[in-house]
Each structure stands twice: as structure tokens, then as C-alpha cells.
Amino acid sequence: MPAGERYYGIDIGGTTVKLGLFTGGRLTEQWQIPTDTAQKGKNILPDILRSLPGPAAGAGLAVPGAVLEDGTVNRCINLGWDVCRPGDEFEALSGIPCRVMNDANAAALGEQRAGAAKGFRDVLFVTLGTGVGAGLILDGRLRPGAFGTAGELGHLCLEPDGPLCSCGNRGCLETYCSATGICRLGTEAGLGSLSCREIFDMAASGNDCALAVVDLACDALGRGIAAACAIIDPQAVVIGGGVAQAGQLLLDKVSAAFLKYAFHACRDVRFLLAALGPQAGIIGAALYAMDR
């Protein structure tokens, strides 16, 4: 197969790297490798390159950190990376042109082009996992912002004296509605050391304490999304990530909370669950490499 018809989509997470080979615009192979974060993550790119099955016309690299338009990564704490240019290193080692983007932006692009938000031109994508990430598509184009942080409502401050966030500030949205934040709320409510999924399962079964925790988390997320929508005015909000496996219960509660806080002119925004699952990042990264 000519290299000109092949592209790689690569989504680097703190535990695993998900990879996909796209041939003729279609995902034809998919695999993953462990993320070696030892020694400040210096082995991550070499490990990726050893796993690639041959040359390609380009690669898209999605990373868990802010990325400037020129491909400069402004730190990836979970990978051990400081300010760096991994695309340049990738290309120097492999000869494959490489474009770099934020991982939530990659998932946003994947969902808008090929997933739940296909057909919408203005989309806010929110991913709920260990933290809260977001990506923004406006007028059909990915908008990373001047400093690579456009749409990052996970670090919107809800409570100035609230819980300490991993970013160093207090009361950020993700301290309430990330998987980590929901587990913290559960512990504080007396549920013990339960996983986020267990808390949602208990809430779905009618447990009052678990329902109170879920309501608090969803209220925070609805409030944050309402603030974001007043500024960016999207047609659709897509919710993805591990916490989104809670499904319709999560979607119903977040959209109801949104309506409590939303400016009247943007109350008709559509709330959708992500459709691509763990493939969203590799699809978006490959599309970015293809410049689509």
C-alpha cells in the first residue's frame, strides 16, 4: 500500500497509548502500548515508533496538555514532559510528518466529523475522566485558542475556596465532576471508597446518598457548561470520557442543571453522549494529520 494513502492517529494517555492506522481515510488497524512515563517520558516516542507497521504520509499526535498552533506543547504533567516539540522529534526519528494537538481537541474533532456531533458546525465537547477536558469546534473548525486552552472549562473556577485542583488552583470544575472529584464527593458523603461507576450505579438504583452526590456533580457541570455556552454559543454539547458511561442518567441530570443556569437565548443547545468511545482521539488525530 503506498505510504501516501496511510496515516497514523496516535492518542497518548497517562497509562496507555492508543494507535490507529488509517488507509484511504478508513481505520484499518488499531492497537495500544503501555505509556512509559519513567525518566520524564523520554521513551514514549521511541516506543510508539517501534510499534508502527511501516511508513505513512503523516501522523497526528494527541497529547494530554496545552498545544500551541505551531505544535509546541506547554507541559504534559501526566507524561513527565516540560515545554517541548514532540512532533519535530517524531518526524526526525521516523521521517513521517507529524502534527500535534491536545487530546480533548482530537476527540472533539473526531466526534464532530464522524461521531455524535456529525452535521453540527458549532460544538463544545466535554470529556469526563480523571480530569475534565474540553474541545471547541466553531464554524466547522477546531479552535485551540491563542495558548492552546480554548474551551477548557475543567479549570473554570466555581468556588474560590473550594477543593485543591491538580492545576494548583482551588474550586475548579473538575474537582466536582471528574471521576476523581465524584469519588471525593462520595467519600465525603459517607459512601466509602467507591468508584465513580459504583456511585452512579447506586444512584440509578435509588440510593439517596449516591443520588445526592450525582446531583451535586451534575449541577456543577451544568453550571460550567451554561457559563461556556453564554460565551461560545454552540449548537451541541457532546459529553464523553469514562464518566459518560453512566449514560442517560448523566445526560438528563446535566442538561436539567444547565437549564437552571443558562442564558435564555442559548437554552436550546443539544446535549449528546459521545458515540466513538476510545476511538475518538485516534480518529481526530488522524483527521488532523490529513488536514480535514
Stockholm file with secondary structure:
# STOCKHOLM 1.0

chainA/1-292         MPAGERYYGIDIGGTTVKLGLFTGGRLTEQWQIPTDTAQKGKNILPDILRSLPGPAAGAGLAVPGAVLEDGTVNRCINLGWDVCRPGDEFEALSGIPCRVMNDANAAALGEQRAGAAKGFRDVLFVTLGTGVGAGLILDGRLRPGAFGTAGELGHLCLEPDGPLCSCGNRGCLETYCSATGICRLGTEAGLGSLSCREIFDMAASGNDCALAVVDLACDALGRGIAAACAIIDPQAVVIGGGVAQAGQLLLDKVSAAFLKYAFHACRDVRFLLAALGPQAGIIGAALYAMDR
#=GR chainA/1-292 SS CCGGGEEEEEEECSSEEEEEEEETTEEEEEEEEECCCHHHHTTHHHHHHHHCCSCCSEEEEEESSCBCTTSCEEEEGGGTEEEECHHHHHHHHHSCCEEEEEHHHHHHHHHHHHSTTTTCSSEEEEEESSSEEEEEEETTEECCCTTSCTTCGGGCBSCTTSCBCTTSCBSBTHHHHSHHHHHHHHHHTTCCSCCHHHHHHHHHTTCHHHHHHHHHHHHHHHHHHHHHHHHHCCSEEEEESGGGGGTHHHHHHHHHHHHHHSCGGGTTCEEEECSSGGGHHHHHHHHHHTTC
#=GC SS_cons         CCGGGEEEEEEECSSEEEEEEEETTEEEEEEEEECCCHHHHTTHHHHHHHHCCSCCSEEEEEESSCBCTTSCEEEEGGGTEEEECHHHHHHHHHSCCEEEEEHHHHHHHHHHHHSTTTTCSSEEEEEESSSEEEEEEETTEECCCTTSCTTCGGGCBSCTTSCBCTTSCBSBTHHHHSHHHHHHHHHHTTCCSCCHHHHHHHHHTTCHHHHHHHHHHHHHHHHHHHHHHHHHCCSEEEEESGGGGGTHHHHHHHHHHHHHHSCGGGTTCEEEECSSGGGHHHHHHHHHHTTC
//
